[in-house]
């Protein structure tokens, strides 16, 4: 499964870093997205979701609503199967737009979904 992690971090204590690593461990193809980070332990980081050329099954958000609102057109243009709004990344406006376009929107924790085999 192709997964974009928006708000990916190179700091091991951050949940977005842990999500990148756990997604890799579980066999998913991960596309970390962050404007300023170039790589996470050798994994290239994309400055924008627009720079990901692959189709995406899932976009998991680790950014506040004001940031995901700015990115919403780019996120929706990728037409992922679903968007996961992690705790603290909830965005009802983007969630509604996603649902209107037939994209599943989930308020959930990516780490919990992976660890409980619900991803």
C-alpha positions as CSV (number, residue, x, y, z in Angstrom):
1,X,0.0,0.0,0.0
2,X,1.3,3.5,-0.9
3,X,1.1,5.9,2.1
4,X,1.9,9.6,2.2
5,X,2.8,10.9,5.7
6,X,2.2,14.6,5.7
7,X,4.1,16.3,8.5
8,X,6.7,13.5,8.7
9,X,9.5,14.1,11.2
10,X,13.1,13.0,11.5
11,X,12.9,13.1,15.3
12,X,12.4,9.6,16.7
13,X,10.2,10.8,19.6
14,X,7.6,12.2,17.2
15,X,4.5,10.1,16.3
16,X,4.9,11.0,12.6
17,X,8.5,9.6,12.6
18,X,7.2,6.4,14.4
19,X,4.4,6.1,11.8
20,X,7.0,6.3,8.9
21,X,9.1,3.5,10.6
22,X,6.1,1.3,11.5
23,X,4.6,1.6,8.0
24,X,7.9,0.5,6.6
25,X,8.1,-2.4,9.0
26,X,4.6,-3.5,8.0
27,X,5.6,-3.6,4.3
28,X,4.0,-0.4,3.1
29,X,5.6,2.0,0.6
30,X,6.0,5.2,2.5
31,X,6.2,8.7,1.1
32,X,7.1,11.1,3.9
33,X,6.2,14.8,3.2
34,X,7.8,17.8,4.8
35,X,8.9,21.1,3.4
36,X,12.2,21.3,5.1
37,X,13.4,17.8,5.8
38,X,15.4,16.1,3.0
39,X,15.5,12.5,4.3
40,X,14.5,10.3,7.3
41,X,17.3,7.7,7.8
42,X,18.0,7.4,4.1
43,X,14.3,7.6,3.0
44,X,13.8,10.6,0.7
45,X,11.3,13.1,2.0
46,X,9.1,15.0,-0.5
47,X,8.7,18.8,-0.1
48,X,5.0,18.5,-1.2
49,X,2.5,15.8,-1.8
50,X,2.4,17.1,-5.4
51,X,6.0,15.8,-5.8
52,X,4.9,12.2,-5.1
53,X,4.4,10.7,-8.6
54,X,2.9,7.4,-7.4
55,X,-0.8,6.9,-6.8
56,X,-1.7,6.9,-3.1
57,X,-3.9,4.5,-1.2
58,X,-3.7,6.5,2.1
59,X,-2.7,10.0,3.2
60,X,-2.1,10.2,7.0
61,X,-2.0,13.7,8.4
62,X,0.3,14.9,11.3
63,X,-0.3,18.6,10.8
64,X,-2.7,21.1,12.3
65,X,-5.9,22.0,10.5
66,X,-4.6,25.4,9.4
67,X,-1.8,23.6,7.5
68,X,-3.9,20.8,6.0
69,X,-6.5,23.4,4.9
70,X,-3.7,25.1,2.9
71,X,-2.7,21.7,1.4
72,X,-6.3,20.4,0.9
73,X,-6.4,21.0,-2.9
74,X,-3.1,19.1,-3.4
75,X,-4.2,16.3,-1.1
76,X,-7.6,15.9,-2.8
77,X,-6.0,16.1,-6.2
78,X,-4.0,12.9,-5.4
79,X,-7.4,11.1,-5.0
80,X,-6.3,8.7,-2.2
81,X,-8.6,6.0,-1.1
82,X,-8.6,7.4,2.4
83,X,-7.3,10.2,4.6
84,X,-6.4,9.5,8.2
85,X,-6.7,12.5,10.6
86,X,-4.4,11.6,13.5
87,X,-5.1,13.1,17.0
88,X,-4.5,16.8,16.8
89,X,-4.8,16.9,13.0
90,X,-8.6,16.9,12.9
91,X,-10.0,19.1,10.1
92,X,-13.8,18.8,9.7
93,X,-13.8,21.0,6.5
94,X,-11.2,18.8,4.7
95,X,-13.0,15.7,6.0
96,X,-16.2,16.9,4.5
97,X,-14.6,17.8,1.1
98,X,-12.9,14.3,1.1
99,X,-16.2,12.5,1.7
100,X,-17.9,14.6,-1.0
101,X,-15.3,13.2,-3.4
102,X,-15.8,9.6,-2.3
103,X,-12.6,9.5,-0.2
104,X,-12.9,7.7,3.1
105,X,-12.0,10.1,6.0
106,X,-11.0,8.6,9.3
107,X,-10.3,10.3,12.7
108,X,-7.9,7.7,14.1
109,X,-4.3,7.1,15.1
110,X,-2.2,5.5,12.4
111,X,0.0,3.8,15.0
112,X,-2.9,2.2,16.7
113,X,-4.5,1.1,13.4
114,X,-1.2,-0.6,12.4
115,X,-0.6,-2.2,15.8
116,X,-4.1,-3.6,16.0
117,X,-4.1,-4.8,12.4
118,X,-6.9,-2.4,11.3
119,X,-4.8,-0.4,8.9
